[in-house]
Amino acid sequence: MKQNILVVDDHRENLIALEAILDSDDRNLIMAQSGNEALSLALKHDLALVLLDVQMPEMDGFEVAELMRKNKKTRHIPIIFVTAISKEQKYVFKGYECGAVDYLLKPIDQKILEAKVSVFLELDRQRRKLQQAVVQMKRLKDENERLLHALGEALIGTNAEGKITFCNEAACALLRQSRDDLVGNDIADLIFNDDAGKSCWSWDSSPLQEACRQGESWENEHNLYTPDDDGLLALSVRANAITNDAGIFTGVVVVLGLSDDENNGGDCARNHRRNPRKRLFREMVVFDRSTGGNVGRLVNLSVNGFKH
C-alpha cells in the first residue's frame, strides 16, 4: 500500500522540485499551495508525513501545525518544516514547539531530505503493523474467550496471587454465582479443605499453587469443597500453570468438577453435574474462526450431542 505524503508550499515551482526528489512507486505525493488547503487534505487523507513550508500568506506553517495538533485525526502525523526564510534559532524552536519532528533549511540537500523522509515512512510502517497486530490479538482474545465460554467444563483462570481473572459459563453454573461475583475475588475463598466448611485453603501454601509455580500440573487426591445453597459440594480440581513468554509464572487455569464421592449426596450431585451442561448445550453460538464474527446458532442439542 502506498504511503501518503502531504507537501505544502505556496510556490508551485517548489512543489515540483520536491516531487522530483521524493517521487517513488510506494509513495503518493499530495500537493497543497496554502494552509487552508493543507488542513483540508490532511483531514481527507490518511497521511504518513507532512512536509510543510513555514512562510506562506494568510496562514503560515506554524499556524497549520498548531491546528493539526489540535485535531484528533491529525495530531500524531509527523511534520517536517521546510523553509528558506526562518533560519533564526527562535523560529527553529518555535517549529518544534508547534509539534514538528524536524526542521530543514533551504536549499535542501536531496540526500538528507530523502534519508529523513525514509526514516519517518519506516516508522509509519512499523506503527501500522503494530496496530494490525493489536487488532489481531484482540480478535484472537475475543475468540478464545467465546470458545472457553462454550466449553462444558467449568474453567477458572487466576493471576499469580490467586485472584480470579476469568470464569466461563459452566463455572458460574456449577458454583451458582455470577461472573461479576467471581472475578476479582480470591479462589482460595471458594475452596475448603474439610467438609464442615471451616478450613479455607491458603493460596500461598496450597499444593496447587506450589505445583503450578514449578511448571507442573496438579490434581486433588482428596475431596475439596465449595459453598452451595444446600451446604457444601465436593469438588474434583485440576490445574495447570500460565506463564509469559519469558517462562515466568503468571497464574493458573483451574478445571472444576463434581466429585464422584458417593457421600456427596447422590442425586443432588448428579443434578448439579447435569444442570451446567444443559444450560450450555441447549443452544450453542457458532463463530467464524477467521473473523471472530457470529455465524449463527446450533439448536436441538442435548446433553449427549445432536438429537436424531
FIFITOR-225382 format. One record per residue (C-alpha): residue number from 0; residue in one letter; x, y, z. Coordinates in steps of 0.05 Angstrom, whole numbers, padded with zeros to 5 digits. Example, Ala and Ser with C-alpha at 12.3 -4.5 7.8 and 13.67 -1.06 7.14 Angstrom:
@pos = 0&code = A&xx = 00246&yy = -00090&zz = 00156
@pos = 1&code = S&xx = 00273&yy = -00021&zz = 00143
***
This chain:
@pos = 0&code = M&xx = 00000&yy = 00000&zz = 00000
@pos = 1&code = K&xx = 00026&yy = 00069&zz = -00018
@pos = 2&code = Q&xx = 00041&yy = 00118&zz = 00038
@pos = 3&code = N&xx = 00013&yy = 00188&zz = 00032
@pos = 4&code = I&xx = 00060&yy = 00248&zz = 00039
@pos = 5&code = L&xx = 00029&yy = 00318&zz = 00042
@pos = 6&code = V&xx = 00076&yy = 00371&zz = 00012
@pos = 7&code = V&xx = 00056&yy = 00443&zz = 00027
@pos = 8&code = D&xx = 00087&yy = 00504&zz = -00006
@pos = 9&code = D&xx = 00056&yy = 00567&zz = -00036
@pos = 10&code = H&xx = 00104&yy = 00566&zz = -00094
@pos = 11&code = R&xx = 00087&yy = 00517&zz = -00149
@pos = 12&code = E&xx = 00160&yy = 00510&zz = -00171
@pos = 13&code = N&xx = 00180&yy = 00487&zz = -00101
@pos = 14&code = L&xx = 00126&yy = 00433&zz = -00103
@pos = 15&code = I&xx = 00152&yy = 00409&zz = -00170
@pos = 16&code = A&xx = 00224&yy = 00406&zz = -00143
@pos = 17&code = L&xx = 00203&yy = 00367&zz = -00081
@pos = 18&code = E&xx = 00162&yy = 00320&zz = -00124
@pos = 19&code = A&xx = 00223&yy = 00305&zz = -00167
@pos = 20&code = I&xx = 00263&yy = 00287&zz = -00105
@pos = 21&code = L&xx = 00211&yy = 00245&zz = -00068
@pos = 22&code = D&xx = 00173&yy = 00212&zz = -00124
@pos = 23&code = S&xx = 00171&yy = 00136&zz = -00115
@pos = 24&code = D&xx = 00126&yy = 00077&zz = -00133
@pos = 25&code = D&xx = 00109&yy = 00065&zz = -00060
@pos = 26&code = R&xx = 00092&yy = 00138&zz = -00045
@pos = 27&code = N&xx = 00033&yy = 00181&zz = -00061
@pos = 28&code = L&xx = 00051&yy = 00255&zz = -00061
@pos = 29&code = I&xx = -00006&yy = 00302&zz = -00045
@pos = 30&code = M&xx = 00006&yy = 00376&zz = -00061
@pos = 31&code = A&xx = -00022&yy = 00438&zz = -00027
@pos = 32&code = Q&xx = -00007&yy = 00511&zz = -00040
@pos = 33&code = S&xx = -00039&yy = 00542&zz = 00022
@pos = 34&code = G&xx = -00050&yy = 00528&zz = 00096
@pos = 35&code = N&xx = -00125&yy = 00520&zz = 00088
@pos = 36&code = E&xx = -00117&yy = 00471&zz = 00030
@pos = 37&code = A&xx = -00066&yy = 00433&zz = 00072
@pos = 38&code = L&xx = -00114&yy = 00426&zz = 00131
@pos = 39&code = S&xx = -00170&yy = 00403&zz = 00085
@pos = 40&code = L&xx = -00126&yy = 00350&zz = 00052
@pos = 41&code = A&xx = -00098&yy = 00327&zz = 00120
@pos = 42&code = L&xx = -00169&yy = 00312&zz = 00143
@pos = 43&code = K&xx = -00187&yy = 00277&zz = 00078
@pos = 44&code = H&xx = -00126&yy = 00231&zz = 00072
@pos = 45&code = D&xx = -00090&yy = 00182&zz = 00117
@pos = 46&code = L&xx = -00022&yy = 00214&zz = 00119
@pos = 47&code = A&xx = 00045&yy = 00184&zz = 00137
@pos = 48&code = L&xx = 00084&yy = 00251&zz = 00136
@pos = 49&code = V&xx = 00076&yy = 00325&zz = 00123
@pos = 50&code = L&xx = 00130&yy = 00370&zz = 00091
@pos = 51&code = L&xx = 00108&yy = 00440&zz = 00109
@pos = 52&code = D&xx = 00135&yy = 00507&zz = 00086
@pos = 53&code = V&xx = 00137&yy = 00559&zz = 00141
@pos = 54&code = Q&xx = 00130&yy = 00624&zz = 00102
@pos = 55&code = M&xx = 00061&yy = 00626&zz = 00069
@pos = 56&code = P&xx = 00009&yy = 00680&zz = 00060
@pos = 57&code = E&xx = -00055&yy = 00682&zz = 00101
@pos = 58&code = M&xx = -00036&yy = 00622&zz = 00145
@pos = 59&code = D&xx = 00037&yy = 00605&zz = 00157
@pos = 60&code = G&xx = 00066&yy = 00537&zz = 00172
@pos = 61&code = F&xx = 00067&yy = 00547&zz = 00247
@pos = 62&code = E&xx = -00008&yy = 00561&zz = 00248
@pos = 63&code = V&xx = -00022&yy = 00500&zz = 00205
@pos = 64&code = A&xx = 00019&yy = 00455&zz = 00251
@pos = 65&code = E&xx = -00016&yy = 00482&zz = 00313
@pos = 66&code = L&xx = -00084&yy = 00469&zz = 00283
@pos = 67&code = M&xx = -00064&yy = 00399&zz = 00263
@pos = 68&code = R&xx = -00041&yy = 00384&zz = 00333
@pos = 69&code = K&xx = -00110&yy = 00404&zz = 00360
@pos = 70&code = N&xx = -00147&yy = 00356&zz = 00315
@pos = 71&code = K&xx = -00154&yy = 00283&zz = 00337
@pos = 72&code = K&xx = -00145&yy = 00256&zz = 00266
@pos = 73&code = T&xx = -00081&yy = 00295&zz = 00250
@pos = 74&code = R&xx = -00047&yy = 00307&zz = 00318
@pos = 75&code = H&xx = 00001&yy = 00248&zz = 00311
@pos = 76&code = I&xx = 00023&yy = 00259&zz = 00239
@pos = 77&code = P&xx = 00097&yy = 00277&zz = 00237
@pos = 78&code = I&xx = 00112&yy = 00346&zz = 00208
@pos = 79&code = I&xx = 00179&yy = 00367&zz = 00177
@pos = 80&code = F&xx = 00184&yy = 00442&zz = 00168
@pos = 81&code = V&xx = 00219&yy = 00465&zz = 00105
@pos = 82&code = T&xx = 00238&yy = 00539&zz = 00098
@pos = 83&code = A&xx = 00287&yy = 00587&zz = 00066
@pos = 84&code = I&xx = 00270&yy = 00647&zz = 00109
@pos = 85&code = S&xx = 00261&yy = 00630&zz = 00182
@pos = 86&code = K&xx = 00332&yy = 00610&zz = 00197
@pos = 87&code = E&xx = 00338&yy = 00645&zz = 00264
@pos = 88&code = Q&xx = 00343&yy = 00599&zz = 00324
@pos = 89&code = K&xx = 00279&yy = 00627&zz = 00355
@pos = 90&code = Y&xx = 00239&yy = 00604&zz = 00293
@pos = 91&code = V&xx = 00271&yy = 00536&zz = 00296
@pos = 92&code = F&xx = 00250&yy = 00529&zz = 00369
@pos = 93&code = K&xx = 00180&yy = 00553&zz = 00351
@pos = 94&code = G&xx = 00176&yy = 00499&zz = 00298
@pos = 95&code = Y&xx = 00190&yy = 00445&zz = 00349
@pos = 96&code = E&xx = 00142&yy = 00477&zz = 00399
@pos = 97&code = C&xx = 00087&yy = 00472&zz = 00346
@pos = 98&code = G&xx = 00099&yy = 00398&zz = 00341
@pos = 99&code = A&xx = 00149&yy = 00390&zz = 00285
@pos = 100&code = V&xx = 00193&yy = 00328&zz = 00286
@pos = 101&code = D&xx = 00247&yy = 00362&zz = 00244
@pos = 102&code = Y&xx = 00266&yy = 00428&zz = 00213
@pos = 103&code = L&xx = 00302&yy = 00433&zz = 00145
@pos = 104&code = L&xx = 00331&yy = 00496&zz = 00115
@pos = 105&code = K&xx = 00333&yy = 00512&zz = 00041
@pos = 106&code = P&xx = 00370&yy = 00500&zz = -00003
@pos = 107&code = I&xx = 00354&yy = 00428&zz = 00014
@pos = 108&code = D&xx = 00405&yy = 00373&zz = 00008
@pos = 109&code = Q&xx = 00369&yy = 00319&zz = -00031
@pos = 110&code = K&xx = 00404&yy = 00261&zz = 00005
@pos = 111&code = I&xx = 00389&yy = 00289&zz = 00073
@pos = 112&code = L&xx = 00316&yy = 00301&zz = 00055
@pos = 113&code = E&xx = 00308&yy = 00231&zz = 00026
@pos = 114&code = A&xx = 00341&yy = 00200&zz = 00087
@pos = 115&code = K&xx = 00296&yy = 00236&zz = 00136
@pos = 116&code = V&xx = 00233&yy = 00221&zz = 00097
@pos = 117&code = S&xx = 00253&yy = 00147&zz = 00093
@pos = 118&code = V&xx = 00261&yy = 00144&zz = 00168
@pos = 119&code = F&xx = 00192&yy = 00172&zz = 00183
@pos = 120&code = L&xx = 00159&yy = 00129&zz = 00130
@pos = 121&code = E&xx = 00191&yy = 00067&zz = 00162
@pos = 122&code = L&xx = 00165&yy = 00089&zz = 00230
@pos = 123&code = D&xx = 00096&yy = 00096&zz = 00199
@pos = 124&code = R&xx = 00100&yy = 00025&zz = 00170
@pos = 125&code = Q&xx = 00120&yy = -00003&zz = 00238
@pos = 126&code = R&xx = 00064&yy = 00035&zz = 00272
@pos = 127&code = R&xx = 00013&yy = 00007&zz = 00224
@pos = 128&code = K&xx = 00040&yy = -00064&zz = 00233
@pos = 129&code = L&xx = 00035&yy = -00055&zz = 00309
@pos = 130&code = Q&xx = -00037&yy = -00030&zz = 00303
@pos = 131&code = Q&xx = -00055&yy = -00091&zz = 00259
@pos = 132&code = A&xx = -00022&yy = -00137&zz = 00310
@pos = 133&code = V&xx = -00062&yy = -00106&zz = 00367
@pos = 134&code = V&xx = -00127&yy = -00114&zz = 00328
@pos = 135&code = Q&xx = -00109&yy = -00187&zz = 00312
@pos = 136&code = M&xx = -00091&yy = -00202&zz = 00385
@pos = 137&code = K&xx = -00157&yy = -00172&zz = 00409
@pos = 138&code = R&xx = -00195&yy = -00213&zz = 00357
@pos = 139&code = L&xx = -00159&yy = -00277&zz = 00379
@pos = 140&code = K&xx = -00171&yy = -00260&zz = 00452
@pos = 141&code = D&xx = -00245&yy = -00249&zz = 00440
@pos = 142&code = E&xx = -00250&yy = -00314&zz = 00400
@pos = 143&code = N&xx = -00213&yy = -00353&zz = 00454
@pos = 144&code = E&xx = -00260&yy = -00326&zz = 00507
@pos = 145&code = R&xx = -00320&yy = -00346&zz = 00466
@pos = 146&code = L&xx = -00292&yy = -00416&zz = 00458
@pos = 147&code = L&xx = -00277&yy = -00422&zz = 00532
@pos = 148&code = H&xx = -00348&yy = -00400&zz = 00549
@pos = 149&code = A&xx = -00375&yy = -00453&zz = 00502
@pos = 150&code = L&xx = -00338&yy = -00509&zz = 00537
@pos = 151&code = G&xx = -00378&yy = -00556&zz = 00581
@pos = 152&code = E&xx = -00323&yy = -00560&zz = 00634
@pos = 153&code = A&xx = -00321&yy = -00508&zz = 00689
@pos = 154&code = L&xx = -00259&yy = -00465&zz = 00678
@pos = 155&code = I&xx = -00230&yy = -00411&zz = 00724
@pos = 156&code = G&xx = -00167&yy = -00370&zz = 00710
@pos = 157&code = T&xx = -00127&yy = -00335&zz = 00764
@pos = 158&code = N&xx = -00067&yy = -00290&zz = 00768
@pos = 159&code = A&xx = -00004&yy = -00307&zz = 00806
@pos = 160&code = E&xx = -00035&yy = -00282&zz = 00871
@pos = 161&code = G&xx = -00096&yy = -00328&zz = 00864
@pos = 162&code = K&xx = -00145&yy = -00272&zz = 00844
@pos = 163&code = I&xx = -00197&yy = -00297&zz = 00794
@pos = 164&code = T&xx = -00189&yy = -00263&zz = 00726
@pos = 165&code = F&xx = -00234&yy = -00307&zz = 00684
@pos = 166&code = C&xx = -00291&yy = -00357&zz = 00692
@pos = 167&code = N&xx = -00334&yy = -00388&zz = 00639
@pos = 168&code = E&xx = -00409&yy = -00401&zz = 00639
@pos = 169&code = A&xx = -00400&yy = -00473&zz = 00663
@pos = 170&code = A&xx = -00361&yy = -00449&zz = 00724
@pos = 171&code = C&xx = -00415&yy = -00397&zz = 00740
@pos = 172&code = A&xx = -00469&yy = -00451&zz = 00734
@pos = 173&code = L&xx = -00431&yy = -00501&zz = 00777
@pos = 174&code = L&xx = -00415&yy = -00451&zz = 00832
@pos = 175&code = R&xx = -00483&yy = -00416&zz = 00825
@pos = 176&code = Q&xx = -00451&yy = -00348&zz = 00823
@pos = 177&code = S&xx = -00448&yy = -00294&zz = 00770
@pos = 178&code = R&xx = -00384&yy = -00276&zz = 00734
@pos = 179&code = D&xx = -00384&yy = -00208&zz = 00768
@pos = 180&code = D&xx = -00387&yy = -00242&zz = 00836
@pos = 181&code = L&xx = -00328&yy = -00287&zz = 00820
@pos = 182&code = V&xx = -00279&yy = -00244&zz = 00780
@pos = 183&code = G&xx = -00232&yy = -00205&zz = 00825
@pos = 184&code = N&xx = -00242&yy = -00249&zz = 00886
@pos = 185&code = D&xx = -00192&yy = -00300&zz = 00916
@pos = 186&code = I&xx = -00202&yy = -00370&zz = 00890
@pos = 187&code = A&xx = -00180&yy = -00394&zz = 00959
@pos = 188&code = D&xx = -00244&yy = -00365&zz = 00988
@pos = 189&code = L&xx = -00284&yy = -00415&zz = 00945
@pos = 190&code = I&xx = -00247&yy = -00478&zz = 00966
@pos = 191&code = F&xx = -00247&yy = -00513&zz = 01034
@pos = 192&code = N&xx = -00203&yy = -00569&zz = 01060
@pos = 193&code = D&xx = -00257&yy = -00600&zz = 01103
@pos = 194&code = D&xx = -00329&yy = -00620&zz = 01094
@pos = 195&code = A&xx = -00351&yy = -00574&zz = 01151
@pos = 196&code = G&xx = -00332&yy = -00511&zz = 01113
@pos = 197&code = K&xx = -00287&yy = -00486&zz = 01169
@pos = 198&code = S&xx = -00218&yy = -00491&zz = 01139
@pos = 199&code = C&xx = -00207&yy = -00447&zz = 01077
@pos = 200&code = W&xx = -00149&yy = -00462&zz = 01031
@pos = 201&code = S&xx = -00089&yy = -00416&zz = 01037
@pos = 202&code = W&xx = -00067&yy = -00398&zz = 00966
@pos = 203&code = D&xx = 00006&yy = -00385&zz = 00985
@pos = 204&code = S&xx = 00014&yy = -00453&zz = 01017
@pos = 205&code = S&xx = -00033&yy = -00493&zz = 00973
@pos = 206&code = P&xx = -00004&yy = -00553&zz = 00936
@pos = 207&code = L&xx = -00039&yy = -00528&zz = 00873
@pos = 208&code = Q&xx = -00002&yy = -00463&zz = 00873
@pos = 209&code = E&xx = 00064&yy = -00495&zz = 00892
@pos = 210&code = A&xx = 00060&yy = -00547&zz = 00836
@pos = 211&code = C&xx = 00039&yy = -00496&zz = 00783
@pos = 212&code = R&xx = 00096&yy = -00449&zz = 00802
@pos = 213&code = Q&xx = 00143&yy = -00506&zz = 00787
@pos = 214&code = G&xx = 00111&yy = -00516&zz = 00719
@pos = 215&code = E&xx = 00074&yy = -00580&zz = 00738
@pos = 216&code = S&xx = 00001&yy = -00597&zz = 00731
@pos = 217&code = W&xx = -00038&yy = -00612&zz = 00794
@pos = 218&code = E&xx = -00099&yy = -00654&zz = 00812
@pos = 219&code = N&xx = -00130&yy = -00664&zz = 00881
@pos = 220&code = E&xx = -00126&yy = -00733&zz = 00913
@pos = 221&code = H&xx = -00178&yy = -00718&zz = 00967
@pos = 222&code = N&xx = -00243&yy = -00681&zz = 00960
@pos = 223&code = L&xx = -00243&yy = -00605&zz = 00964
@pos = 224&code = Y&xx = -00308&yy = -00568&zz = 00978
@pos = 225&code = T&xx = -00343&yy = -00504&zz = 00956
@pos = 226&code = P&xx = -00402&yy = -00468&zz = 00987
@pos = 227&code = D&xx = -00471&yy = -00484&zz = 00960
@pos = 228&code = D&xx = -00543&yy = -00466&zz = 00976
@pos = 229&code = D&xx = -00552&yy = -00536&zz = 01003
@pos = 230&code = G&xx = -00487&yy = -00535&zz = 01043
@pos = 231&code = L&xx = -00422&yy = -00557&zz = 01011
@pos = 232&code = L&xx = -00406&yy = -00591&zz = 00945
@pos = 233&code = A&xx = -00348&yy = -00639&zz = 00938
@pos = 234&code = L&xx = -00303&yy = -00619&zz = 00880
@pos = 235&code = S&xx = -00251&yy = -00651&zz = 00836
@pos = 236&code = V&xx = -00198&yy = -00599&zz = 00817
@pos = 237&code = R&xx = -00145&yy = -00599&zz = 00762
@pos = 238&code = A&xx = -00097&yy = -00542&zz = 00749
@pos = 239&code = N&xx = -00043&yy = -00521&zz = 00700
@pos = 240&code = A&xx = 00005&yy = -00462&zz = 00702
@pos = 241&code = I&xx = 00001&yy = -00400&zz = 00658
@pos = 242&code = T&xx = 00069&yy = -00370&zz = 00640
@pos = 243&code = N&xx = 00090&yy = -00310&zz = 00599
@pos = 244&code = D&xx = 00139&yy = -00310&zz = 00540
@pos = 245&code = A&xx = 00198&yy = -00308&zz = 00589
@pos = 246&code = G&xx = 00172&yy = -00370&zz = 00625
@pos = 247&code = I&xx = 00152&yy = -00332&zz = 00687
@pos = 248&code = F&xx = 00092&yy = -00358&zz = 00726
@pos = 249&code = T&xx = 00033&yy = -00311&zz = 00718
@pos = 250&code = G&xx = -00026&yy = -00353&zz = 00741
@pos = 251&code = V&xx = -00065&yy = -00418&zz = 00735
@pos = 252&code = V&xx = -00122&yy = -00448&zz = 00696
@pos = 253&code = V&xx = -00167&yy = -00489&zz = 00742
@pos = 254&code = V&xx = -00217&yy = -00541&zz = 00718
@pos = 255&code = L&xx = -00272&yy = -00556&zz = 00769
@pos = 256&code = G&xx = -00318&yy = -00615&zz = 00770
@pos = 257&code = L&xx = -00364&yy = -00650&zz = 00818
@pos = 258&code = S&xx = -00331&yy = -00706&zz = 00857
@pos = 259&code = D&xx = -00356&yy = -00777&zz = 00847
@pos = 260&code = D&xx = -00357&yy = -00786&zz = 00923
@pos = 261&code = E&xx = -00419&yy = -00825&zz = 00939
@pos = 262&code = N&xx = -00424&yy = -00788&zz = 01005
@pos = 263&code = N&xx = -00434&yy = -00722&zz = 00968
@pos = 264&code = G&xx = -00508&yy = -00732&zz = 00963
@pos = 265&code = G&xx = -00520&yy = -00778&zz = 00902
@pos = 266&code = D&xx = -00580&yy = -00747&zz = 00866
@pos = 267&code = C&xx = -00560&yy = -00676&zz = 00885
@pos = 268&code = A&xx = -00491&yy = -00686&zz = 00856
@pos = 269&code = R&xx = -00517&yy = -00716&zz = 00792
@pos = 270&code = N&xx = -00567&yy = -00659&zz = 00783
@pos = 271&code = H&xx = -00512&yy = -00608&zz = 00795
@pos = 272&code = R&xx = -00469&yy = -00642&zz = 00743
@pos = 273&code = R&xx = -00524&yy = -00642&zz = 00691
@pos = 274&code = N&xx = -00551&yy = -00571&zz = 00701
@pos = 275&code = P&xx = -00490&yy = -00534&zz = 00677
@pos = 276&code = R&xx = -00486&yy = -00578&zz = 00615
@pos = 277&code = K&xx = -00560&yy = -00568&zz = 00599
@pos = 278&code = R&xx = -00552&yy = -00494&zz = 00606
@pos = 279&code = L&xx = -00494&yy = -00493&zz = 00557
@pos = 280&code = F&xx = -00515&yy = -00543&zz = 00504
@pos = 281&code = R&xx = -00588&yy = -00525&zz = 00494
@pos = 282&code = E&xx = -00563&yy = -00473&zz = 00445
@pos = 283&code = M&xx = -00492&yy = -00461&zz = 00421
@pos = 284&code = V&xx = -00468&yy = -00399&zz = 00385
@pos = 285&code = V&xx = -00422&yy = -00412&zz = 00326
@pos = 286&code = F&xx = -00366&yy = -00363&zz = 00309
@pos = 287&code = D&xx = -00324&yy = -00354&zz = 00246
@pos = 288&code = R&xx = -00252&yy = -00371&zz = 00268
@pos = 289&code = S&xx = -00221&yy = -00324&zz = 00217
@pos = 290&code = T&xx = -00261&yy = -00262&zz = 00235
@pos = 291&code = G&xx = -00290&yy = -00276&zz = 00304
@pos = 292&code = G&xx = -00359&yy = -00257&zz = 00276
@pos = 293&code = N&xx = -00424&yy = -00290&zz = 00297
@pos = 294&code = V&xx = -00443&yy = -00340&zz = 00243
@pos = 295&code = G&xx = -00506&yy = -00368&zz = 00275
@pos = 296&code = R&xx = -00531&yy = -00416&zz = 00328
@pos = 297&code = L&xx = -00535&yy = -00492&zz = 00333
@pos = 298&code = V&xx = -00600&yy = -00514&zz = 00366
@pos = 299&code = N&xx = -00633&yy = -00581&zz = 00382
@pos = 300&code = L&xx = -00571&yy = -00601&zz = 00422
@pos = 301&code = S&xx = -00577&yy = -00649&zz = 00480
@pos = 302&code = V&xx = -00530&yy = -00666&zz = 00536
@pos = 303&code = N&xx = -00506&yy = -00726&zz = 00495
@pos = 304&code = G&xx = -00499&yy = -00688&zz = 00429
@pos = 305&code = F&xx = -00545&yy = -00677&zz = 00369
@pos = 306&code = K&xx = -00616&yy = -00702&zz = 00372
@pos = 307&code = H&xx = -00635&yy = -00750&zz = 00318
***
